[in-house]
Amino acid sequence: MSNYRKRMFRGAKIEDCILDFIDMEKELTKSIKVTTGDEKLLLSGMSKAYRMIVNRLVREFDYSKGGVAMDIKLTELIESLEKRALDAKEKSNVNEMNILEGRFYDEIPDEAKEEIKKIPLELQKGLFEGMSIAYEKMMIDLGLILKSEDADKLSHTEALSVNYQRMAEMLKEKFELDKTDYRSGYLQGEASAYQMVGEEIQMIFHLND
């Protein structure tokens, strides 16, 4: 058997294992809902073990051929971006100082508190709205790749990563750091989101290895 066929055979077997463990985890989740006591604890532990195995197999899988492992990673990233978008949207409507005071105000150095107080509300609002909109746009991009029938989804994901980092650089040229208005905050938020996710994609899919 050629090396290429061996790699394909190995990949197919790994994907079969991933699907089996995902199915077992789903069945356990159903059972957990109708059990109590020690049995529920046991099933919960087994469910977590299956999830750990799936995550390990996905990390070890060769993404270049796409498939189940690629779809799982894309799904996890999209879900993460959805949470970040909602969080940023909520923060855009709240004074950041109020958020900090309510959560871990005592842990913030006095100098930092004073700096936060100086940040204009319009800048804060723009910053978080820019991040939220950027996350939502990236969710759409990644969702299209996830639904695609293309066998090599990795190349499209890699192209997105490069494009996001280019967009971040382009946006950085459009605002001045000394400006504290809504527009400057929005552009900074959008640029930072594209930059972070572009780099995150590189790490998740080992594109620099």
Stockholm file with secondary structure:
# STOCKHOLM 1.0

chainA/1-209         MSNYRKRMFRGAKIEDCILDFIDMEKELTKSIKVTTGDEKLLLSGMSKAYRMIVNRLVREFDYSKGGVAMDIKLTELIESLEKRALDAKEKSNVNEMNILEGRFYDEIPDEAKEEIKKIPLELQKGLFEGMSIAYEKMMIDLGLILKSEDADKLSHTEALSVNYQRMAEMLKEKFELDKTDYRSGYLQGEASAYQMVGEEIQMIFHLND
#=GR chainA/1-209 SS CCHHHHHHHHHHHHHHHHHHHHHHHHHHHHHHTTCCHHHHHHHHHHHHHHHHHHHHHHHHSCGGGCSHHHHHHHHHHHHHHHHHHHHHHHHTTSCHHHHHHHHSGGGSCHHHHHHHHHSCHHHHHHHHHHHHHHHHHHHHHHHHHHHCCCSCHHHHHHHHHHHHHHHHHHHHTTCCTTCCSHHHHHHHHHHHHHHHHHHHHHHHTTTTC
#=GC SS_cons         CCHHHHHHHHHHHHHHHHHHHHHHHHHHHHHHTTCCHHHHHHHHHHHHHHHHHHHHHHHHSCGGGCSHHHHHHHHHHHHHHHHHHHHHHHHTTSCHHHHHHHHSGGGSCHHHHHHHHHSCHHHHHHHHHHHHHHHHHHHHHHHHHHHCCCSCHHHHHHHHHHHHHHHHHHHHTTCCTTCCSHHHHHHHHHHHHHHHHHHHHHHHTTTTC
//
